[in-house]
């Protein structure tokens, strides 16, 4: 066996971005949406509602994403204690996402240039994406009860600097497609894909989440919304009944019949270049080529004109421990007149 020490020039580190559809069976555009009535009518349904690509009773059913409704004042859902109406599943979800993204219990959600106190949550099933969601791949169609329809995307292609909140990427959701907004006229002024109630929400790719601005969706079609009817109150905590808001946003999504989304993963590759030069690795170490008694070479052609075939590259550490093995697709002939360059790719 022959050895050769690698030098720093023999190593190269490269990173590639790999994208793939988020939905089951590598489906990019999800057009069928199903929920479980059992979950919807249970206490779990007060918090989140799981959405499947087929009937929840089907053997192939898999959760695609979860829906929830968050309200700062706890409105829109039944309070844990009727004597303390501001504490309910909707306020719990609001506090949870405020802590996850804003990391400050006094901070508020700013959709575009408007501060809002409630929003819908679309949380992609963690097993459905790799490292994060892919900015620019979001295309979500929502439909209201009046037939109004809007096409939503993130604004990743319209900005030159990636926006961060506490180290987390946060893009605005706007009307448009494939990461670019379509300018609309609302309130007498032209705004790039937004409404008088702000943007349509936040796209948070590193957390696999989409926050939809409930106030923007509740606007009429002429104002850029879909006239989404949902249960919410902000001046007080009077509205503590179960508003089934998770079901209401589900109806808007399923009525749109199109939810496109990709995931993204950065794959780091370590390239190792193995360079057998003309004077190296020309003799075999196979013991069958020498005599067992004198150690003489049995074949004269292996003395003056040796020829071997490289089939495997092994990489060792300084303790002579084998760390990795690379197999060539076919044997590579080697003699004093030939040099070789073998590139080994390590993915991790």
C-alpha positions in Angstrom: 0.0 0.0 0.0 1.3 3.4 -1.0 0.7 6.7 0.9 1.0 10.4 0.0 0.3 13.3 2.3 -2.2 15.9 1.1 -1.3 19.6 1.0 -3.6 22.5 1.6 -4.0 23.0 -2.2 -5.5 19.6 -2.4 -8.7 20.7 -0.6 -11.6 22.9 -1.7 -14.8 23.6 0.2 -17.9 24.4 -1.8 -21.5 25.1 -0.8 -24.5 24.5 -3.1 -28.1 25.4 -2.5 -30.5 22.5 -3.1 -34.3 23.1 -3.5 -37.2 20.7 -3.4 -41.0 20.9 -3.2 -42.4 21.1 0.3 -45.4 18.9 -0.2 -45.7 15.1 0.0 -44.5 13.1 -3.0 -42.5 16.1 -4.2 -45.6 18.0 -5.2 -44.9 21.7 -5.8 -48.4 23.0 -6.1 -50.8 21.7 -3.5 -54.4 21.8 -4.8 -56.2 19.4 -2.4 -56.8 20.2 1.2 -58.4 18.1 3.9 -58.8 18.4 7.7 -59.9 16.0 10.5 -63.3 16.8 11.9 -62.3 14.9 15.0 -59.4 17.2 15.6 -61.4 20.3 14.7 -64.0 19.5 17.3 -61.5 18.6 20.0 -59.6 20.9 22.4 -56.6 20.6 20.1 -58.5 22.3 17.3 -58.8 25.4 19.5 -55.1 25.9 18.9 -54.1 24.4 15.5 -55.7 22.6 12.7 -53.7 20.1 10.7 -54.2 20.1 6.9 -53.7 17.0 4.8 -53.2 16.4 1.1 -55.9 13.7 1.1 -58.6 12.5 3.5 -57.3 12.2 7.0 -58.6 8.6 7.1 -56.7 7.7 4.0 -53.6 5.5 4.6 -51.5 7.9 2.4 -52.6 11.0 4.3 -49.8 13.1 5.7 -49.9 16.5 7.4 -48.8 19.3 5.1 -49.1 22.3 7.4 -50.9 23.6 10.4 -53.3 26.5 10.8 -53.8 28.7 13.8 -55.2 32.1 14.8 -53.3 34.5 17.2 -54.8 37.5 18.9 -53.0 39.7 21.4 -56.1 40.2 23.5 -57.2 36.6 23.4 -60.2 37.3 21.3 -61.7 34.8 18.9 -61.4 31.7 21.2 -62.8 30.5 24.4 -61.0 31.8 27.5 -59.3 29.3 29.9 -61.2 31.0 32.7 -64.3 33.0 32.1 -63.3 35.4 34.8 -60.0 36.2 32.9 -61.1 36.6 29.2 -57.8 37.8 27.9 -56.2 34.4 28.3 -57.2 31.9 25.6 -55.6 29.7 22.9 -55.4 32.7 20.6 -53.5 34.8 23.1 -51.2 31.8 23.8 -50.4 31.5 20.1 -49.8 35.2 19.9 -47.3 35.1 22.8 -45.6 32.0 21.4 -44.9 33.5 18.0 -44.0 36.9 19.6 -41.3 35.1 21.6 -40.1 33.0 18.7 -39.7 35.9 16.2 -39.6 39.1 18.2 -38.0 37.7 21.3 -39.6 40.6 23.3 -42.9 40.4 25.2 -43.4 44.1 24.6 -42.7 44.1 20.9 -45.5 44.2 18.3 -45.9 42.8 14.8 -45.4 45.4 12.1 -46.9 44.2 8.8 -45.6 46.7 6.2 -45.9 50.0 8.0 -49.0 49.0 10.1 -48.9 47.4 13.6 -51.5 44.7 14.0 -52.6 42.7 17.0 -53.8 39.5 15.3 -52.9 37.2 12.5 -53.4 33.7 11.0 -50.5 31.2 11.2 -49.6 28.8 8.5 -46.8 26.5 9.9 -45.4 24.0 7.4 -44.9 20.5 8.8 -41.3 20.2 9.8 -40.7 16.9 8.1 -41.8 18.5 4.8 -38.8 20.9 4.4 -35.1 20.6 4.8 -33.2 23.6 6.2 -35.7 26.3 5.5 -38.4 27.5 3.1 -37.2 28.9 -0.2 -37.8 32.7 -0.6 -39.5 33.5 -3.9 -41.2 30.1 -4.2 -44.3 31.1 -2.3 -47.5 31.4 -4.4 -50.6 31.2 -2.3 -54.1 31.8 -3.6 -56.9 32.8 -1.1 -60.6 33.1 -1.9 -63.3 34.9 0.2 -66.9 34.1 0.6 -67.9 36.7 -2.0 -65.6 35.1 -4.6 -62.9 37.6 -4.2 -59.4 36.1 -4.9 -55.9 37.3 -4.1 -52.5 35.9 -5.1 -49.9 36.2 -2.4 -46.1 35.8 -2.5 -43.1 37.1 -0.5 -41.2 40.3 -1.6 -37.7 38.6 -1.7 -37.1 39.7 -5.3 -38.1 43.3 -4.7 -35.5 44.1 -2.0 -31.7 44.3 -2.2 -31.0 43.7 1.5 -32.3 40.6 3.3 -34.4 41.8 6.3 -33.7 40.2 9.7 -35.4 40.3 13.0 -33.2 39.0 15.8 -31.2 36.9 13.4 -34.3 35.5 11.6 -35.1 36.4 8.0 -38.5 38.0 7.8 -40.0 39.0 4.4 -43.2 40.9 3.8 -46.1 39.0 2.1 -47.5 41.0 -0.8 -49.9 40.5 -3.7 -48.0 39.2 -6.6 -46.2 36.0 -7.7 -42.8 34.3 -7.5 -41.3 36.7 -5.0 -42.3 40.0 -6.8 -45.1 42.3 -5.9 -47.8 43.7 -8.1 -48.5 47.4 -7.4 -52.1 48.1 -6.4 -53.9 51.4 -5.7 -55.5 51.4 -2.2 -56.7 54.4 -0.2 -55.9 56.7 -3.1 -52.2 55.8 -3.2 -50.2 53.2 -5.1 -48.5 50.6 -2.9 -46.4 47.6 -4.0 -48.7 44.7 -3.2 -49.9 46.0 0.2 -53.1 47.5 1.7 -54.2 50.3 4.0 -53.9 47.7 6.7 -50.3 46.9 5.9 -48.8 44.0 4.0 -50.5 40.7 3.9 -48.2 39.3 6.6 -44.7 37.8 7.1 -42.9 35.1 5.4 -40.4 33.5 7.9 -38.5 30.9 5.9 -36.1 29.9 8.7 -39.0 28.9 10.9 -41.1 27.4 8.2 -43.9 29.8 8.9 -46.3 32.2 7.1 -48.1 34.8 9.2 -51.1 36.3 7.4 -52.4 39.7 8.4 -56.0 39.1 9.3 -57.0 42.8 9.0 -55.7 42.9 5.4 -57.6 39.8 4.5 -60.8 41.2 6.0 -60.8 44.2 3.7 -63.1 44.3 0.7 -62.0 43.2 -2.7 -61.8 46.9 -3.8 -59.4 47.6 -0.9 -57.2 44.5 -1.7 -58.7 42.0 0.7 -61.1 39.0 0.2 -63.7 40.2 2.8 -62.7 37.3 5.0 -65.2 37.0 7.8 -63.6 35.9 11.1 -64.1 36.4 14.8 -61.8 39.0 16.5 -62.1 42.0 18.7 -59.5 44.7 19.8 -61.1 47.4 21.8 -61.9 45.0 24.6 -61.9 41.3 25.4 -65.7 40.8 24.9 -65.4 38.4 22.0 -64.4 35.2 23.9 -66.6 32.7 22.0 -65.0 30.1 19.8 -64.8 31.8 16.4 -63.5 28.7 14.6 -61.0 31.0 12.9 -58.8 28.1 12.0 -61.6 26.7 9.9 -62.2 30.1 8.3 -58.7 30.5 7.0 -58.7 26.9 5.9 -61.8 27.6 3.8 -60.0 30.6 2.2 -56.9 28.5 1.4 -58.8 25.4 0.1 -61.0 27.7 -2.0 -58.0 29.1 -3.7 -57.0 25.6 -4.9 -53.3 26.5 -5.1 -50.4 26.6 -2.6 -47.0 26.5 -4.1 -43.9 26.3 -1.9 -40.3 25.0 -2.1 -37.8 24.2 0.6 -34.1 25.0 0.5 -31.0 23.3 1.9 -27.3 24.4 1.7 -25.2 21.3 1.1 -21.5 21.7 1.9 -19.1 19.6 -0.1 -15.4 19.1 0.5 -13.4 18.3 -2.6 -10.2 16.4 -2.2 -7.8 16.3 -5.3 -5.6 13.2 -5.5 -2.7 13.7 -7.8 -0.6 10.6 -8.6 2.4 11.9 -10.5 4.3 10.0 -13.1 6.9 8.6 -10.7 4.4 7.6 -8.0 2.1 4.6 -7.4 3.6 2.5 -10.3 4.4 -0.6 -8.3 1.9 -3.0 -6.9 1.9 -4.1 -3.2 0.1 -7.3 -4.0 2.2 -10.1 -2.3 1.5 -12.5 -5.2 4.0 -10.6 -7.4 7.0 -11.6 -5.3 8.5 -14.8 -4.0 7.8 -15.7 -0.5 11.4 -16.8 0.2 13.7 -14.2 -1.4 11.2 -11.3 -2.1 12.2 -11.3 -5.8 9.7 -10.0 -8.3 8.2 -12.9 -10.2 7.4 -11.1 -13.5 10.2 -9.2 -15.3 7.7 -6.8 -16.9 6.9 -5.5 -13.5 10.6 -4.5 -13.0 11.4 -2.4 -16.1 8.0 -1.4 -17.3 5.5 -1.8 -14.4 1.9 -1.2 -14.9 -0.8 -1.1 -12.3 -4.5 -0.1 -12.1 -5.9 2.3 -9.5 -9.3 1.2 -8.2 -9.6 2.8 -4.8 -8.5 5.9 -2.9 -8.3 5.7 0.8 -8.0 8.7 3.1 -6.1 8.3 6.4 -5.3 10.5 9.4 -1.9 10.8 11.0 -2.7 7.8 13.2 -3.0 5.7 10.1 -6.7 5.3 10.6 -8.9 4.9 7.5 -11.5 7.8 7.5 -13.0 7.5 4.0 -12.9 5.4 0.9 -13.5 6.5 -2.7 -14.2 3.9 -5.4 -13.4 4.7 -9.0 -16.1 3.9 -11.6 -13.5 1.8 -13.5 -9.9 0.9 -13.0 -7.4 3.6 -14.0 -4.2 2.4 -15.7 -1.0 3.9 -14.2 2.7 3.7 -15.3 5.7 5.9 -15.5 4.4 7.7 -18.6 1.0 8.7 -17.0 -0.2 11.0 -14.4 -3.7 11.2 -13.0 -6.1 13.7 -11.2 -8.8 12.1 -9.1 -11.4 14.4 -7.6 -13.1 13.0 -4.4 -16.3 14.7 -3.3 -17.4 14.5 0.4 -20.9 15.7 1.2 -21.9 16.5 4.7 
